[in-house]
């Protein structure tokens, strides 16, 4: 079974989230579709909430985010491979 993800974001100062879970690729597609008013958009791994993939275009966070995403994807990869 693939890892499941939830889309979370802040809009007008309020925390929101998609009501359903989805594969990471679908979550990332939804995150890209959200408009510029949606800030701090992230895909959160439901099984491991510390594993997140952010959508933030700011240059000051880019390196940190890329490192976090690499570690997150590495951590979930063995789970996918062991379930196939």
Residue pairs with C-beta under 8 A, 6 or more apart in sequence:
1 83
2 23
2 24
2 80
2 83
3 23
3 24
3 45
3 46
3 47
3 76
3 79
3 80
4 21
4 22
4 23
4 45
4 46
4 47
5 21
5 22
5 23
5 24
5 26
5 27
5 43
5 44
5 45
5 46
6 17
6 18
6 20
6 21
6 22
6 27
6 43
6 44
6 46
7 17
7 18
7 22
7 27
7 30
7 31
7 41
7 42
7 43
7 44
8 15
8 16
8 17
8 18
8 41
8 42
8 43
8 44
9 15
9 16
9 17
9 31
9 34
9 38
9 39
9 40
9 41
9 42
10 16
10 38
10 39
10 40
11 37
11 38
11 39
12 37
18 27
18 30
21 46
22 30
24 43
24 53
24 76
27 43
27 53
28 43
28 53
28 55
31 41
31 42
31 43
31 53
31 55
32 55
34 41
34 55
40 54
40 56
41 54
41 55
41 56
42 52
42 53
42 54
42 55
43 52
43 53
44 51
44 52
45 51
45 52
45 72
45 76
47 79
48 75
48 76
51 72
51 75
51 76
52 68
52 72
53 68
53 69
53 72
53 73
54 61
54 65
54 68
54 69
56 62
56 65
